[in-house]
Amino acid sequence: MTGRRRLWRRVAAAWLGVVVVAGGLTLWLRDSAEPPEPHVREEASPTPSLPEGWESACAGAAGPDGKGQALCIIRTR
């Protein structure tokens, strides 16, 4: 094995060691600095609620096929 190849292996091993140690220190310092927060579950409805008066806004929408299937867009601010 040539001296140059051996040098690159040592440099790569040293770099890997530095990365592992720095990552471990980062995790250790981060965990010790912040107290753990309790996990909170938020309940969400499966569908969003519609604004009041949406029935009258979409009352005339019978759809192009006459079966009542139409797209009604309601814009609120």
N, C-alpha and C positions, 0 to 999 in steps of 0.2 A: 504494500500500500504506500502510496507516495505521501510525502509530508503535507502537501497542499490538501489532499483529500481528508487526511486525518484532522487537519486544522479546521476545515469546514464542518466536519462532524462534531467537533468540540464546540464550535461556535453555535451550531444548531441546537445541541444539547443544552448549552448555557441559556440560549434564548428561550427554549421550551421551559426550562426551570424558572426563569424570570416571569414568564407569562403565567405559569401555574401558581407561583407564590403571590403575584400581584392579584390574580383573580380571587384567590382564597382570602387575602387581606381585604379586598373590596367587599366581598360578601360578609366577612366577619365584622368589619367596621359599619357597614350599612345596617346589619341586624342589631348591633349594639346601640346605634344612635337613635333608632326609632322604636317606640313601644309598639307592639303588634295591635292593630286595630281589629275590633270584632267584625266579623262578616255579617252584613245585613242583606236579607233577601227582600227585594221589592216585588210586590205582586203587580202584574200588568194584565190588563184586559186583553182578550184575544183580538178584539176589533176595536178601533177607535170609536168614540161616541160621536154621533152626528149633531150638528148645531140645531137649535130649536127653529122650527119653521121650515125644515127641509122638505116636509111633505107637500107644502103649498108651492115651494119653489120648483119641484119636479112633478107637479100634478099633471101637466099637459104632455109629459113625455111618454108616448105610447110606443115609440120605437118604429123603425122603418118596416118591420115585419108585422106590426099590429099585435104582437104578443106581449107587449109591455117590457121588452128588453131594450133599454136605452141607457146611454151614458149621460148622467146628470152631474155637472160640475158646479160645486158650490164654493165660492170664494169668500173667505172671511179675513178680517184684519186683526 
